[in-house]
Amino acid sequence: MCFEPWILGALDEEGYNGIRDEHLSRVAKEIKASGATYVDTALFKRACYSAGVNPDNFTQADIDRLAREYLK
């Protein structure tokens, strides 16, 4: 199966090939912009969608890293 480069780029952009630093950074920026002091699932998902990252692509390790390295 062949994919056009833009399709592969779009898959990468949404985190289907794994969550990278750029994804974590964008989601953290959205969470911080909300002004919330507590991050629940709804806020996390809204931040992901606003950042253009599919929240279903996050593993627990990704979420832990987001909290530990990007939201402190």
mmCIF file of the N, C-alpha and C atoms, coordinates in Angstrom:
data_MODEL
# 
_entry.id   MODEL 
# 
loop_
_atom_site.group_PDB 
_atom_site.id 
_atom_site.type_symbol 
_atom_site.label_atom_id 
_atom_site.label_alt_id 
_atom_site.label_comp_id 
_atom_site.label_asym_id 
_atom_site.label_entity_id 
_atom_site.label_seq_id 
_atom_site.pdbx_PDB_ins_code 
_atom_site.Cartn_x 
_atom_site.Cartn_y 
_atom_site.Cartn_z 
_atom_site.occupancy 
_atom_site.B_iso_or_equiv 
_atom_site.pdbx_formal_charge 
_atom_site.auth_seq_id 
_atom_site.auth_comp_id 
_atom_site.auth_asym_id 
_atom_site.auth_atom_id 
_atom_site.pdbx_PDB_model_num 
ATOM 1   N N  . MET A 1 1  ? 0.845   -1.169 0.000  1.00 0.00 ? 1  MET A N  1 
ATOM 2   C CA . MET A 1 1  ? 0.000   0.000  0.000  1.00 0.00 ? 1  MET A CA 1 
ATOM 3   C C  . MET A 1 1  ? 0.895   1.238  0.000  1.00 0.00 ? 1  MET A C  1 
ATOM 4   N N  . CYS A 1 2  ? 0.629   2.163  -0.888 1.00 0.00 ? 2  CYS A N  1 
ATOM 5   C CA . CYS A 1 2  ? 1.393   3.406  -0.993 1.00 0.00 ? 2  CYS A CA 1 
ATOM 6   C C  . CYS A 1 2  ? 0.604   4.561  -0.410 1.00 0.00 ? 2  CYS A C  1 
ATOM 7   N N  . PHE A 1 3  ? 1.290   5.418  0.283  1.00 0.00 ? 3  PHE A N  1 
ATOM 8   C CA . PHE A 1 3  ? 0.677   6.619  0.832  1.00 0.00 ? 3  PHE A CA 1 
ATOM 9   C C  . PHE A 1 3  ? 1.386   7.837  0.282  1.00 0.00 ? 3  PHE A C  1 
ATOM 10  N N  . GLU A 1 4  ? 0.630   8.869  0.035  1.00 0.00 ? 4  GLU A N  1 
ATOM 11  C CA . GLU A 1 4  ? 1.208   10.148 -0.347 1.00 0.00 ? 4  GLU A CA 1 
ATOM 12  C C  . GLU A 1 4  ? 1.931   10.725 0.867  1.00 0.00 ? 4  GLU A C  1 
ATOM 13  N N  . PRO A 1 5  ? 3.000   11.478 0.649  1.00 0.00 ? 5  PRO A N  1 
ATOM 14  C CA . PRO A 1 5  ? 3.736   12.060 1.776  1.00 0.00 ? 5  PRO A CA 1 
ATOM 15  C C  . PRO A 1 5  ? 2.869   12.908 2.716  1.00 0.00 ? 5  PRO A C  1 
ATOM 16  N N  . TRP A 1 6  ? 1.886   13.615 2.169  1.00 0.00 ? 6  TRP A N  1 
ATOM 17  C CA . TRP A 1 6  ? 1.048   14.459 3.034  1.00 0.00 ? 6  TRP A CA 1 
ATOM 18  C C  . TRP A 1 6  ? 0.195   13.614 3.975  1.00 0.00 ? 6  TRP A C  1 
ATOM 19  N N  . ILE A 1 7  ? -0.194  12.412 3.540  1.00 0.00 ? 7  ILE A N  1 
ATOM 20  C CA . ILE A 1 7  ? -0.972  11.524 4.404  1.00 0.00 ? 7  ILE A CA 1 
ATOM 21  C C  . ILE A 1 7  ? -0.106  11.059 5.570  1.00 0.00 ? 7  ILE A C  1 
ATOM 22  N N  . LEU A 1 8  ? 1.126   10.678 5.274  1.00 0.00 ? 8  LEU A N  1 
ATOM 23  C CA . LEU A 1 8  ? 2.037   10.254 6.339  1.00 0.00 ? 8  LEU A CA 1 
ATOM 24  C C  . LEU A 1 8  ? 2.312   11.401 7.301  1.00 0.00 ? 8  LEU A C  1 
ATOM 25  N N  . GLY A 1 9  ? 2.450   12.606 6.767  1.00 0.00 ? 9  GLY A N  1 
ATOM 26  C CA . GLY A 1 9  ? 2.658   13.780 7.609  1.00 0.00 ? 9  GLY A CA 1 
ATOM 27  C C  . GLY A 1 9  ? 1.472   14.045 8.522  1.00 0.00 ? 9  GLY A C  1 
ATOM 28  N N  . ALA A 1 10 ? 0.271   13.893 8.001  1.00 0.00 ? 10 ALA A N  1 
ATOM 29  C CA . ALA A 1 10 ? -0.937  14.114 8.803  1.00 0.00 ? 10 ALA A CA 1 
ATOM 30  C C  . ALA A 1 10 ? -1.044  13.062 9.913  1.00 0.00 ? 10 ALA A C  1 
ATOM 31  N N  . LEU A 1 11 ? -0.719  11.826 9.602  1.00 0.00 ? 11 LEU A N  1 
ATOM 32  C CA . LEU A 1 11 ? -0.743  10.774 10.621 1.00 0.00 ? 11 LEU A CA 1 
ATOM 33  C C  . LEU A 1 11 ? 0.271   11.069 11.723 1.00 0.00 ? 11 LEU A C  1 
ATOM 34  N N  . ASP A 1 12 ? 1.444   11.496 11.322 1.00 0.00 ? 12 ASP A N  1 
ATOM 35  C CA . ASP A 1 12 ? 2.498   11.847 12.273 1.00 0.00 ? 12 ASP A CA 1 
ATOM 36  C C  . ASP A 1 12 ? 2.078   13.034 13.140 1.00 0.00 ? 12 ASP A C  1 
ATOM 37  N N  . GLU A 1 13 ? 1.458   14.019 12.524 1.00 0.00 ? 13 GLU A N  1 
ATOM 38  C CA . GLU A 1 13 ? 1.044   15.242 13.221 1.00 0.00 ? 13 GLU A CA 1 
ATOM 39  C C  . GLU A 1 13 ? 0.056   14.953 14.348 1.00 0.00 ? 13 GLU A C  1 
ATOM 40  N N  . GLU A 1 14 ? -0.827  13.985 14.149 1.00 0.00 ? 14 GLU A N  1 
ATOM 41  C CA . GLU A 1 14 ? -1.827  13.659 15.155 1.00 0.00 ? 14 GLU A CA 1 
ATOM 42  C C  . GLU A 1 14 ? -1.335  12.641 16.182 1.00 0.00 ? 14 GLU A C  1 
ATOM 43  N N  . GLY A 1 15 ? -0.117  12.176 16.029 1.00 0.00 ? 15 GLY A N  1 
ATOM 44  C CA . GLY A 1 15 ? 0.452   11.270 17.015 1.00 0.00 ? 15 GLY A CA 1 
ATOM 45  C C  . GLY A 1 15 ? 0.224   9.801  16.749 1.00 0.00 ? 15 GLY A C  1 
ATOM 46  N N  . TYR A 1 16 ? -0.224  9.448  15.556 1.00 0.00 ? 16 TYR A N  1 
ATOM 47  C CA . TYR A 1 16 ? -0.467  8.031  15.260 1.00 0.00 ? 16 TYR A CA 1 
ATOM 48  C C  . TYR A 1 16 ? 0.822   7.227  15.190 1.00 0.00 ? 16 TYR A C  1 
ATOM 49  N N  . ASN A 1 17 ? 1.944   7.894  15.005 1.00 0.00 ? 17 ASN A N  1 
ATOM 50  C CA . ASN A 1 17 ? 3.239   7.212  14.983 1.00 0.00 ? 17 ASN A CA 1 
ATOM 51  C C  . ASN A 1 17 ? 3.973   7.365  16.305 1.00 0.00 ? 17 ASN A C  1 
ATOM 52  N N  . GLY A 1 18 ? 3.246   7.706  17.340 1.00 0.00 ? 18 GLY A N  1 
ATOM 53  C CA . GLY A 1 18 ? 3.829   7.892  18.659 1.00 0.00 ? 18 GLY A CA 1 
ATOM 54  C C  . GLY A 1 18 ? 3.800   9.355  19.070 1.00 0.00 ? 18 GLY A C  1 
ATOM 55  N N  . ILE A 1 19 ? 3.698   9.575  20.352 1.00 0.00 ? 19 ILE A N  1 
ATOM 56  C CA . ILE A 1 19 ? 3.657   10.922 20.911 1.00 0.00 ? 19 ILE A CA 1 
ATOM 57  C C  . ILE A 1 19 ? 5.094   11.383 21.122 1.00 0.00 ? 19 ILE A C  1 
ATOM 58  N N  . ARG A 1 20 ? 5.408   12.542 20.551 1.00 0.00 ? 20 ARG A N  1 
ATOM 59  C CA . ARG A 1 20 ? 6.758   13.101 20.661 1.00 0.00 ? 20 ARG A CA 1 
ATOM 60  C C  . ARG A 1 20 ? 6.725   14.375 21.498 1.00 0.00 ? 20 ARG A C  1 
ATOM 61  N N  . ASP A 1 21 ? 7.902   14.933 21.721 1.00 0.00 ? 21 ASP A N  1 
ATOM 62  C CA . ASP A 1 21 ? 8.024   16.164 22.506 1.00 0.00 ? 21 ASP A CA 1 
ATOM 63  C C  . ASP A 1 21 ? 7.146   17.275 21.968 1.00 0.00 ? 21 ASP A C  1 
ATOM 64  N N  . GLU A 1 22 ? 7.071   17.418 20.661 1.00 0.00 ? 22 GLU A N  1 
ATOM 65  C CA . GLU A 1 22 ? 6.269   18.497 20.082 1.00 0.00 ? 22 GLU A CA 1 
ATOM 66  C C  . GLU A 1 22 ? 4.785   18.332 20.417 1.00 0.00 ? 22 GLU A C  1 
ATOM 67  N N  . HIS A 1 23 ? 4.313   17.102 20.473 1.00 0.00 ? 23 HIS A N  1 
ATOM 68  C CA . HIS A 1 23 ? 2.923   16.856 20.841 1.00 0.00 ? 23 HIS A CA 1 
ATOM 69  C C  . HIS A 1 23 ? 2.691   17.241 22.308 1.00 0.00 ? 23 HIS A C  1 
ATOM 70  N N  . LEU A 1 24 ? 3.603   16.783 23.160 1.00 0.00 ? 24 LEU A N  1 
ATOM 71  C CA . LEU A 1 24 ? 3.477   17.090 24.584 1.00 0.00 ? 24 LEU A CA 1 
ATOM 72  C C  . LEU A 1 24 ? 3.521   18.588 24.824 1.00 0.00 ? 24 LEU A C  1 
ATOM 73  N N  . SER A 1 25 ? 4.394   19.271 24.138 1.00 0.00 ? 25 SER A N  1 
ATOM 74  C CA . SER A 1 25 ? 4.535   20.712 24.287 1.00 0.00 ? 25 SER A CA 1 
ATOM 75  C C  . SER A 1 25 ? 3.260   21.445 23.873 1.00 0.00 ? 25 SER A C  1 
ATOM 76  N N  . ARG A 1 26 ? 2.672   21.047 22.756 1.00 0.00 ? 26 ARG A N  1 
ATOM 77  C CA . ARG A 1 26 ? 1.453   21.703 22.272 1.00 0.00 ? 26 ARG A CA 1 
ATOM 78  C C  . ARG A 1 26 ? 0.286   21.471 23.222 1.00 0.00 ? 26 ARG A C  1 
ATOM 79  N N  . VAL A 1 27 ? 0.145   20.253 23.720 1.00 0.00 ? 27 VAL A N  1 
ATOM 80  C CA . VAL A 1 27 ? -0.947  19.946 24.651 1.00 0.00 ? 27 VAL A CA 1 
ATOM 81  C C  . VAL A 1 27 ? -0.737  20.699 25.967 1.00 0.00 ? 27 VAL A C  1 
ATOM 82  N N  . ALA A 1 28 ? 0.489   20.728 26.459 1.00 0.00 ? 28 ALA A N  1 
ATOM 83  C CA . ALA A 1 28 ? 0.786   21.460 27.702 1.00 0.00 ? 28 ALA A CA 1 
ATOM 84  C C  . ALA A 1 28 ? 0.460   22.943 27.552 1.00 0.00 ? 28 ALA A C  1 
ATOM 85  N N  . LYS A 1 29 ? 0.775   23.513 26.409 1.00 0.00 ? 29 LYS A N  1 
ATOM 86  C CA . LYS A 1 29 ? 0.477   24.926 26.158 1.00 0.00 ? 29 LYS A CA 1 
ATOM 87  C C  . LYS A 1 29 ? -1.028  25.178 26.242 1.00 0.00 ? 29 LYS A C  1 
ATOM 88  N N  . GLU A 1 30 ? -1.824  24.298 25.666 1.00 0.00 ? 30 GLU A N  1 
ATOM 89  C CA . GLU A 1 30 ? -3.279  24.436 25.719 1.00 0.00 ? 30 GLU A CA 1 
ATOM 90  C C  . GLU A 1 30 ? -3.811  24.293 27.144 1.00 0.00 ? 30 GLU A C  1 
ATOM 91  N N  . ILE A 1 31 ? -3.253  23.348 27.897 1.00 0.00 ? 31 ILE A N  1 
ATOM 92  C CA . ILE A 1 31 ? -3.691  23.150 29.281 1.00 0.00 ? 31 ILE A CA 1 
ATOM 93  C C  . ILE A 1 31 ? -3.349  24.383 30.119 1.00 0.00 ? 31 ILE A C  1 
ATOM 94  N N  . LYS A 1 32 ? -2.138  24.886 29.954 1.00 0.00 ? 32 LYS A N  1 
ATOM 95  C CA . LYS A 1 32 ? -1.723  26.080 30.710 1.00 0.00 ? 32 LYS A CA 1 
ATOM 96  C C  . LYS A 1 32 ? -2.571  27.286 30.339 1.00 0.00 ? 32 LYS A C  1 
ATOM 97  N N  . ALA A 1 33 ? -2.930  27.408 29.075 1.00 0.00 ? 33 ALA A N  1 
ATOM 98  C CA . ALA A 1 33 ? -3.744  28.539 28.617 1.00 0.00 ? 33 ALA A CA 1 
ATOM 99  C C  . ALA A 1 33 ? -5.144  28.505 29.227 1.00 0.00 ? 33 ALA A C  1 
ATOM 100 N N  . SER A 1 34 ? -5.605  27.334 29.638 1.00 0.00 ? 34 SER A N  1 
ATOM 101 C CA . SER A 1 34 ? -6.939  27.222 30.234 1.00 0.00 ? 34 SER A CA 1 
ATOM 102 C C  . SER A 1 34 ? -6.985  27.840 31.627 1.00 0.00 ? 34 SER A C  1 
ATOM 103 N N  . GLY A 1 35 ? -5.829  27.938 32.273 1.00 0.00 ? 35 GLY A N  1 
ATOM 104 C CA . GLY A 1 35 ? -5.777  28.490 33.622 1.00 0.00 ? 35 GLY A CA 1 
ATOM 105 C C  . GLY A 1 35 ? -6.217  27.530 34.707 1.00 0.00 ? 35 GLY A C  1 
ATOM 106 N N  . ALA A 1 36 ? -6.511  26.309 34.337 1.00 0.00 ? 36 ALA A N  1 
ATOM 107 C CA . ALA A 1 36 ? -6.967  25.314 35.308 1.00 0.00 ? 36 ALA A CA 1 
ATOM 108 C C  . ALA A 1 36 ? -5.832  24.896 36.240 1.00 0.00 ? 36 ALA A C  1 
ATOM 109 N N  . THR A 1 37 ? -6.186  24.593 37.474 1.00 0.00 ? 37 THR A N  1 
ATOM 110 C CA . THR A 1 37 ? -5.202  24.110 38.432 1.00 0.00 ? 37 THR A CA 1 
ATOM 111 C C  . THR A 1 37 ? -5.273  22.592 38.584 1.00 0.00 ? 37 THR A C  1 
ATOM 112 N N  . TYR A 1 38 ? -6.302  22.002 38.006 1.00 0.00 ? 38 TYR A N  1 
ATOM 113 C CA . TYR A 1 38 ? -6.493  20.553 38.047 1.00 0.00 ? 38 TYR A CA 1 
ATOM 114 C C  . TYR A 1 38 ? -6.830  20.080 36.632 1.00 0.00 ? 38 TYR A C  1 
ATOM 115 N N  . VAL A 1 39 ? -6.180  19.028 36.191 1.00 0.00 ? 39 VAL A N  1 
ATOM 116 C CA . VAL A 1 39 ? -6.412  18.513 34.842 1.00 0.00 ? 39 VAL A CA 1 
ATOM 117 C C  . VAL A 1 39 ? -7.219  17.225 34.946 1.00 0.00 ? 39 VAL A C  1 
ATOM 118 N N  . ASP A 1 40 ? -8.454  17.287 34.469 1.00 0.00 ? 40 ASP A N  1 
ATOM 119 C CA . ASP A 1 40 ? -9.268  16.079 34.415 1.00 0.00 ? 40 ASP A CA 1 
ATOM 120 C C  . ASP A 1 40 ? -9.293  15.570 32.978 1.00 0.00 ? 40 ASP A C  1 
ATOM 121 N N  . THR A 1 41 ? -9.975  14.478 32.766 1.00 0.00 ? 41 THR A N  1 
ATOM 122 C CA . THR A 1 41 ? -10.004 13.866 31.436 1.00 0.00 ? 41 THR A CA 1 
ATOM 123 C C  . THR A 1 41 ? -10.604 14.798 30.390 1.00 0.00 ? 41 THR A C  1 
ATOM 124 N N  . ALA A 1 42 ? -11.670 15.494 30.746 1.00 0.00 ? 42 ALA A N  1 
ATOM 125 C CA . ALA A 1 42 ? -12.322 16.392 29.788 1.00 0.00 ? 42 ALA A CA 1 
ATOM 126 C C  . ALA A 1 42 ? -11.380 17.515 29.359 1.00 0.00 ? 42 ALA A C  1 
ATOM 127 N N  . LEU A 1 43 ? -10.674 18.115 30.307 1.00 0.00 ? 43 LEU A N  1 
ATOM 128 C CA . LEU A 1 43 ? -9.730  19.182 29.978 1.00 0.00 ? 43 LEU A CA 1 
ATOM 129 C C  . LEU A 1 43 ? -8.585  18.639 29.123 1.00 0.00 ? 43 LEU A C  1 
ATOM 130 N N  . PHE A 1 44 ? -8.084  17.464 29.475 1.00 0.00 ? 44 PHE A N  1 
ATOM 131 C CA . PHE A 1 44 ? -7.007  16.845 28.700 1.00 0.00 ? 44 PHE A CA 1 
ATOM 132 C C  . PHE A 1 44 ? -7.440  16.627 27.251 1.00 0.00 ? 44 PHE A C  1 
ATOM 133 N N  . LYS A 1 45 ? -8.636  16.085 27.061 1.00 0.00 ? 45 LYS A N  1 
ATOM 134 C CA . LYS A 1 45 ? -9.117  15.826 25.703 1.00 0.00 ? 45 LYS A CA 1 
ATOM 135 C C  . LYS A 1 45 ? -9.336  17.121 24.932 1.00 0.00 ? 45 LYS A C  1 
ATOM 136 N N  . ARG A 1 46 ? -9.906  18.144 25.586 1.00 0.00 ? 46 ARG A N  1 
ATOM 137 C CA . ARG A 1 46 ? -10.097 19.443 24.914 1.00 0.00 ? 46 ARG A CA 1 
ATOM 138 C C  . ARG A 1 46 ? -8.756  20.025 24.494 1.00 0.00 ? 46 ARG A C  1 
ATOM 139 N N  . ALA A 1 47 ? -7.769  19.933 25.373 1.00 0.00 ? 47 ALA A N  1 
ATOM 140 C CA . ALA A 1 47 ? -6.436  20.462 25.063 1.00 0.00 ? 47 ALA A CA 1 
ATOM 141 C C  . ALA A 1 47 ? -5.822  19.701 23.889 1.00 0.00 ? 47 ALA A C  1 
ATOM 142 N N  . CYS A 1 48 ? -5.995  18.399 23.871 1.00 0.00 ? 48 CYS A N  1 
ATOM 143 C CA . CYS A 1 48 ? -5.466  17.599 22.768 1.00 0.00 ? 48 CYS A CA 1 
ATOM 144 C C  . CYS A 1 48 ? -6.112  17.994 21.454 1.00 0.00 ? 48 CYS A C  1 
ATOM 145 N N  . TYR A 1 49 ? -7.435  18.085 21.447 1.00 0.00 ? 49 TYR A N  1 
ATOM 146 C CA . TYR A 1 49 ? -8.129  18.441 20.208 1.00 0.00 ? 49 TYR A CA 1 
ATOM 147 C C  . TYR A 1 49 ? -7.747  19.844 19.751 1.00 0.00 ? 49 TYR A C  1 
ATOM 148 N N  . SER A 1 50 ? -7.602  20.766 20.693 1.00 0.00 ? 50 SER A N  1 
ATOM 149 C CA . SER A 1 50 ? -7.189  22.131 20.342 1.00 0.00 ? 50 SER A CA 1 
ATOM 150 C C  . SER A 1 50 ? -5.781  22.154 19.765 1.00 0.00 ? 50 SER A C  1 
ATOM 151 N N  . ALA A 1 51 ? -4.945  21.252 20.243 1.00 0.00 ? 51 ALA A N  1 
ATOM 152 C CA . ALA A 1 51 ? -3.559  21.181 19.773 1.00 0.00 ? 51 ALA A CA 1 
ATOM 153 C C  . ALA A 1 51 ? -3.416  20.324 18.519 1.00 0.00 ? 51 ALA A C  1 
ATOM 154 N N  . GLY A 1 52 ? -4.515  19.692 18.092 1.00 0.00 ? 52 GLY A N  1 
ATOM 155 C CA . GLY A 1 52 ? -4.467  18.866 16.895 1.00 0.00 ? 52 GLY A CA 1 
ATOM 156 C C  . GLY A 1 52 ? -3.839  17.501 17.103 1.00 0.00 ? 52 GLY A C  1 
ATOM 157 N N  . VAL A 1 53 ? -3.944  16.998 18.337 1.00 0.00 ? 53 VAL A N  1 
ATOM 158 C CA . VAL A 1 53 ? -3.374  15.693 18.666 1.00 0.00 ? 53 VAL A CA 1 
ATOM 159 C C  . VAL A 1 53 ? -4.510  14.793 19.144 1.00 0.00 ? 53 VAL A C  1 
ATOM 160 N N  . ASN A 1 54 ? -4.566  13.585 18.632 1.00 0.00 ? 54 ASN A N  1 
ATOM 161 C CA . ASN A 1 54 ? -5.604  12.655 19.031 1.00 0.00 ? 54 ASN A CA 1 
ATOM 162 C C  . ASN A 1 54 ? -5.301  12.149 20.445 1.00 0.00 ? 54 ASN A C  1 
ATOM 163 N N  . PRO A 1 55 ? -6.184  12.404 21.424 1.00 0.00 ? 55 PRO A N  1 
ATOM 164 C CA . PRO A 1 55 ? -5.905  11.977 22.795 1.00 0.00 ? 55 PRO A CA 1 
ATOM 165 C C  . PRO A 1 55 ? -5.832  10.460 22.960 1.00 0.00 ? 55 PRO A C  1 
ATOM 166 N N  . ASP A 1 56 ? -6.455  9.726  22.051 1.00 0.00 ? 56 ASP A N  1 
ATOM 167 C CA . ASP A 1 56 ? -6.420  8.264  22.135 1.00 0.00 ? 56 ASP A CA 1 
ATOM 168 C C  . ASP A 1 56 ? -5.051  7.688  21.806 1.00 0.00 ? 56 ASP A C  1 
ATOM 169 N N  . ASN A 1 57 ? -4.158  8.514  21.266 1.00 0.00 ? 57 ASN A N  1 
ATOM 170 C CA . ASN A 1 57 ? -2.816  8.036  20.928 1.00 0.00 ? 57 ASN A CA 1 
ATOM 171 C C  . ASN A 1 57 ? -1.844  8.136  22.096 1.00 0.00 ? 57 ASN A C  1 
ATOM 172 N N  . PHE A 1 58 ? -2.266  8.725  23.214 1.00 0.00 ? 58 PHE A N  1 
ATOM 173 C CA . PHE A 1 58 ? -1.422  8.847  24.391 1.00 0.00 ? 58 PHE A CA 1 
ATOM 174 C C  . PHE A 1 58 ? -1.439  7.546  25.178 1.00 0.00 ? 58 PHE A C  1 
ATOM 175 N N  . THR A 1 59 ? -0.274  7.118  25.593 1.00 0.00 ? 59 THR A N  1 
ATOM 176 C CA . THR A 1 59 ? -0.175  5.999  26.530 1.00 0.00 ? 59 THR A CA 1 
ATOM 177 C C  . THR A 1 59 ? -0.133  6.591  27.945 1.00 0.00 ? 59 THR A C  1 
ATOM 178 N N  . GLN A 1 60 ? -0.241  5.750  28.941 1.00 0.00 ? 60 GLN A N  1 
ATOM 179 C CA . GLN A 1 60 ? -0.131  6.242  30.322 1.00 0.00 ? 60 GLN A CA 1 
ATOM 180 C C  . GLN A 1 60 ? 1.247   6.849  30.554 1.00 0.00 ? 60 GLN A C  1 
ATOM 181 N N  . ALA A 1 61 ? 2.261   6.265  29.954 1.00 0.00 ? 61 ALA A N  1 
ATOM 182 C CA . ALA A 1 61 ? 3.620   6.806  30.089 1.00 0.00 ? 61 ALA A CA 1 
ATOM 183 C C  . ALA A 1 61 ? 3.705   8.206  29.484 1.00 0.00 ? 61 ALA A C  1 
ATOM 184 N N  . ASP A 1 62 ? 3.021   8.437  28.362 1.00 0.00 ? 62 ASP A N  1 
ATOM 185 C CA . ASP A 1 62 ? 2.999   9.770  27.757 1.00 0.00 ? 62 ASP A CA 1 
ATOM 186 C C  . ASP A 1 62 ? 2.320   10.780 28.682 1.00 0.00 ? 62 ASP A C  1 
ATOM 187 N N  . ILE A 1 63 ? 1.207   10.387 29.272 1.00 0.00 ? 63 ILE A N  1 
ATOM 188 C CA . ILE A 1 63 ? 0.474   11.274 30.185 1.00 0.00 ? 63 ILE A CA 1 
ATOM 189 C C  . ILE A 1 63 ? 1.316   11.578 31.419 1.00 0.00 ? 63 ILE A C  1 
ATOM 190 N N  . ASP A 1 64 ? 1.976   10.552 31.956 1.00 0.00 ? 64 ASP A N  1 
ATOM 191 C CA . ASP A 1 64 ? 2.852   10.758 33.117 1.00 0.00 ? 64 ASP A CA 1 
ATOM 192 C C  . ASP A 1 64 ? 3.980   11.725 32.774 1.00 0.00 ? 64 ASP A C  1 
ATOM 193 N N  . ARG A 1 65 ? 4.558   11.572 31.599 1.00 0.00 ? 65 ARG A N  1 
ATOM 194 C CA . ARG A 1 65 ? 5.644   12.467 31.170 1.00 0.00 ? 65 ARG A CA 1 
ATOM 195 C C  . ARG A 1 65 ? 5.133   13.893 30.973 1.00 0.00 ? 65 ARG A C  1 
ATOM 196 N N  . LEU A 1 66 ? 3.937   14.036 30.410 1.00 0.00 ? 66 LEU A N  1 
ATOM 197 C CA . LEU A 1 66 ? 3.332   15.350 30.240 1.00 0.00 ? 66 LEU A CA 1 
ATOM 198 C C  . LEU A 1 66 ? 3.206   16.048 31.592 1.00 0.00 ? 66 LEU A C  1 
ATOM 199 N N  . ALA A 1 67 ? 2.688   15.338 32.575 1.00 0.00 ? 67 ALA A N  1 
ATOM 200 C CA . ALA A 1 67 ? 2.515   15.919 33.912 1.00 0.00 ? 67 ALA A CA 1 
ATOM 201 C C  . ALA A 1 67 ? 3.846   16.223 34.578 1.00 0.00 ? 67 ALA A C  1 
ATOM 202 N N  . ARG A 1 68 ? 4.795   15.327 34.441 1.00 0.00 ? 68 ARG A N  1 
ATOM 203 C CA . ARG A 1 68 ? 6.081   15.463 35.116 1.00 0.00 ? 68 ARG A CA 1 
ATOM 204 C C  . ARG A 1 68 ? 6.977   16.531 34.487 1.00 0.00 ? 68 ARG A C  1 
ATOM 205 N N  . GLU A 1 69 ? 7.059   16.564 33.181 1.00 0.00 ? 69 GLU A N  1 
ATOM 206 C CA . GLU A 1 69 ? 8.029   17.427 32.521 1.00 0.00 ? 69 GLU A CA 1 
ATOM 207 C C  . GLU A 1 69 ? 7.476   18.714 31.932 1.00 0.00 ? 69 GLU A C  1 
ATOM 208 N N  . TYR A 1 70 ? 6.192   18.734 31.627 1.00 0.00 ? 70 TYR A N  1 
ATOM 209 C CA . TYR A 1 70 ? 5.646   19.880 30.899 1.00 0.00 ? 70 TYR A CA 1 
ATOM 210 C C  . TYR A 1 70 ? 4.663   20.726 31.705 1.00 0.00 ? 70 TYR A C  1 
ATOM 211 N N  . LEU A 1 71 ? 4.100   20.160 32.765 1.00 0.00 ? 71 LEU A N  1 
ATOM 212 C CA . LEU A 1 71 ? 3.078   20.891 33.515 1.00 0.00 ? 71 LEU A CA 1 
ATOM 213 C C  . LEU A 1 71 ? 3.543   21.310 34.908 1.00 0.00 ? 71 LEU A C  1 
ATOM 214 N N  . LYS A 1 72 ? 4.794   21.210 35.193 1.00 0.00 ? 72 LYS A N  1 
ATOM 215 C CA . LYS A 1 72 ? 5.312   21.631 36.516 1.00 0.00 ? 72 LYS A CA 1 
ATOM 216 C C  . LYS A 1 72 ? 5.741   23.070 36.475 1.00 0.00 ? 72 LYS A C  1 
# 
